[in-house]
Amino acid sequence: MYKKAITALALSGIFASAHADILLQQNFDNVGGLTAAGWVMTNASTPGGLTTT
């Protein structure tokens, strides 16, 4: 009985992966066109250098 259950589980995993589709695609291949697509580029870093103590 366990052998049939494991075989069925393995086959369902194989069939599920065979029908996988892209769920989310952001198209980051063209970084220059990101702002035209509505993305905002913000530099949130702090400048390096000497700090006062």
WONOR-V836463 format. One record per run of one state. SS is the DSSP state (a for helix, b for strand, c for the rest). FROM is the first residue (numbers start at 0). TO is the last residue. If there is no record, write none. Layout:
<<SS:FROM:TO> <SS:FROM:TO>>
This chain:
<<c:0:0> <a:1:17> <c:18:29> <a:30:32> <c:33:52>>
